[in-house]
Amino acid sequence: MAKRAHLIVGGFPIGSTAGHDMDFARIELLRKLYEGGYTTTVANDFSDVGERLHGVDFLVTYVAGPYPDDEQGSVIDEWLSQGGKWFALHGTSGGRAKRVEGSNRRKMVRLSHHDLLGAFFLNHPPLSRFDVAVKEPDHPLLAGLPESFETSDELYLIEPVGESTVLLTTDLPEDPSPEGFGFIYDEDTSVRADGKTRVLGLERRVGDGAVAYVALGHCHSRSTNAQPFVDESVTADGTTPMRFRGSWETAAFGQILDNAVQWGAAA
């Protein structure tokens, strides 16, 4: 029986890149799914997710802005409970942001889809180079990975929501974002009890299915770049590369994607 997947890639509103090279991400993920033997449908957001998930084994999302509303989230939750697998990347932990009074900055809004996903995005510092620790080497999503790997990416500050298995972490005692950079948050709920560990990947079981989230995966092109500057660990003078693929160019991230394709079809 043919394996079926549904891929959601896009910014908000539809057609917006939201600071990401959506075409690159869409093509790469489609290629992985094709090589993995899936027949795949594609969308820009979650508006028709209920119809799209009929008969689908695997949901993959790479979004910056779009998120499932309460009704769409309920559909996904039921689909997961019946054995579906959802592999969510990067901006999927975001969603809606509101303007902060007296400031030109915004603050992320906690919504029901964060409970479903098991992760809530707070902020990220400028693009930087950092080490990622592999916490569950026997997990099928992490098969073949070393104990740790180095990458350049947006280091997401993620609050884990509910019970989950932590897959990937990094160490960052404090948010190094410059004054006025990024999103505002009341409390840094992404740092763990040891005062330095940040979760970058997790899996949440839902009935007979599961959702796995990996925060890595920023990419942009010259026409989609929205990074004002980067950390000196990326470029010595802090200038932003006009073509950035970061984790997508590492063997470890490629292995995670290959593993996810297999995980999505596993019973």
N, C-alpha and C positions, 0 to 999 in steps of 0.2 A: 504494500500500500504506500502510495506516495506521501512523503512528509510535506506538510504545509506550514508556512510561516507568514506572519504579517509584520511589516517593517514600517515604523513611523519615524520620519526624519523631517525636521523643519523648525522654523522660528515663528514668532508671533509679531504681527498678523501673518496669515498665509502669504508666502512669497518673500517674507523678511528672512535675512540670514542671521539676524540677532548676533552679529559679531563672530560667526562661525562659517567655515567652508562646508556648508550643508551638502553641496553636490559631491564633494570628495568623500565625506562620511557615508552618504547614501550609496555611492558606487562601491566603496570598499566593503560595506556591510552586505550589499546585494551579492557581491562577488563571493564573499565567504559563504553566504547561504546557498548560492548556486553550486559552489564546489562541494558543499555538504549534502547536496541532493534534495534541497527543498524547492517546492514551487511557492513563490512569494508574491503576495500583494503588497502594495505600497500606498502610504497616505502621508499627508503633511501634519495632521493633528489627530485628535481622538474623537472627532465629531461622529464618525460612523463606525466606531470600534465594536459596537454590539453586533452589527451585521457582519463585519469583517472577521470576527473571531469564530464564527460558525465553522466547525470542522478543522480549525487551526490548532496545531500542536505547540507553536512557538511564537511568542511576541517579542520583538526587539524594538527598543526606542532610543533615539538620539535626538533630543529636542532642547530648545532654548526658548521657553515661554509656554508652549502648549502643554496642557495637563488635563487629565480626566476630571470632569465635574463629578458631583456626588452620584448621579445616576450612572454615568459611564464607569465610575470606579466600582459601583456595585456589580456591574456586568463583568468587569475584569476579576473582581473578587470571586464571583461565582464560577467563572471559567477556571481560575486557578484552583479552587477547591475541588474541581472535577478532574484535575490532573494537568492543567496547562502550565507552561513554563514561560516566565517573563524575564528577559535579560535587558536591564536598563543601564544606560550609559550616561555619564557626564551630567548635562543639564537637566536630566529627568528629575533630579531631586529639587529642582527649583520650582518655577511656576509663576505665581502672581506676586508682584512687588508694589508697594504703595509709597507715595511720596511722603516724606517726613516734614511736618510743618516747620517752617523757618529754615529749611535746608533744600538744596537741589539734589540731595541724595535720597535713596529709597531703602526700604526695609522689606525683607521677604515676609510673606503672609503664610502662616501655618494653616494648611487645609487638609481635608480628609484623604487626599491622595498620598500625602506624606505618611499617614498611618498605614495605608495599603502597601506602599513601597518599602517602608521601614527606614526611611532616611529623609532628613530635612536640611536643605542647604542654607547656611548662614551668610557666607562670604568666601572670597578667595583673595589672597595676596597677588601681586603681579606675578606673571610667568616666572618660574624658577626651576632650578635643577635640584632634585632631592632623591633620597633612597626610599624604596617601598619594600616593606617586610611581608613575606608570605607566611601567614599564620596557620593555615590548614593545608599542608602539602599533600595530604591524602584526598582532599576534596577534588571531585572531577573537574571543576572549573580551574583548578590550579595545577593539574597534572603536568609534569615536565618542567616546571619552573624552578629556578634556583631559590635558595633561602631568602635572597633579597635581590633587587635589581635597581638600577639607576634610571631615571627618566627626567625629561623636561616637560612641564605641564602646568596647568592651573592647579594649585594645591587647594582643593576644596576643603572648607571647614564644614563638616557634616555632623549633625546630631543624629545618632542612631535612635530609631523610634520603635519601642516594643522589643520583643524577644527575637534575636537573630544570631546567626553564626558569623563571627567576624572573620573575614577572609584576608584582607589586606590592610596594613596600617603604615603610618609614617610617624616620625618624631618631629614635633614642632611645639616648643614650650609656649610661645606667644605668637599671636597674629602680627606679622611684620609689615602689614599694610601701612603705607605712608598716610599722614593726616589727610582726610578728605577723599581717600581712595575706596572704591567699592561700596558695599552695602552696610547699612547701620544695623546693629543688633544690640539687644539689651544686656545679654549675658552670653559668654562663650560656652555654650553647652556642647561644643564638639570635642573639647579636651577631656580625656579620660581621667580617672581618679589619680593616676600617677603624675599628672600635671604636664604631660608632654605627648602622649600617644593620641593620634588622630586616626579614625577609621576611614579607609578609602574604598573598602569593598566588603559586602556582607550578603548573606542569603537568609531569607525569611521563608519558612515553610507555611503553606496555606492549604489545609486539607490534604488532598492527594498531589498537589502541585507546589510550586515555589516561585518566588521572585528573587533574583539576584541583581544587586546594584554595584557597579564599579564607577567610581567618580572620575577616573582618568579619561582622556580623549579630546582635549581641546585641539582644534585645528583652525587655521584661517589662511586666506589668500590675500593678495594685495587689495582686492576690491571689497573683501569682507572683514578686514582687520579693524578691530576697535580697541586694541591695546595701546594706551598712551605711552607706556614704557615697560621694560622688563627688568628683572633682577640681574645683577652683574654676573650671576652664575650662568646665565643664558648668553648674553653678549657683554663683553667687557665694558663697553661704554653705555650700556643700558638702553640702546636703541632697539626698537622692535623689529624682528625679522618680518619682512613683508610676506613671506611664505613660511608658515609654521605647521609642522605635522607632529612634532613632539613624540608622545607615546606611540603613535601610529607607526613610527619608524623603528621602534624597538622590537627585538625578538620576543621579549616577554609579553608585551601587549598583543602581538600577533598570536602568540600561543594561547592567551586567554580567550581571544575571539574564536580561534579554532576549537578550543575546549567547549566554549559556550554553544557552538553549533551542535556538537555532539551531546552536550548536556540537555539541550532543548528537545531532543528526540528520545531521550532515555526515559524508561518507565519509572 
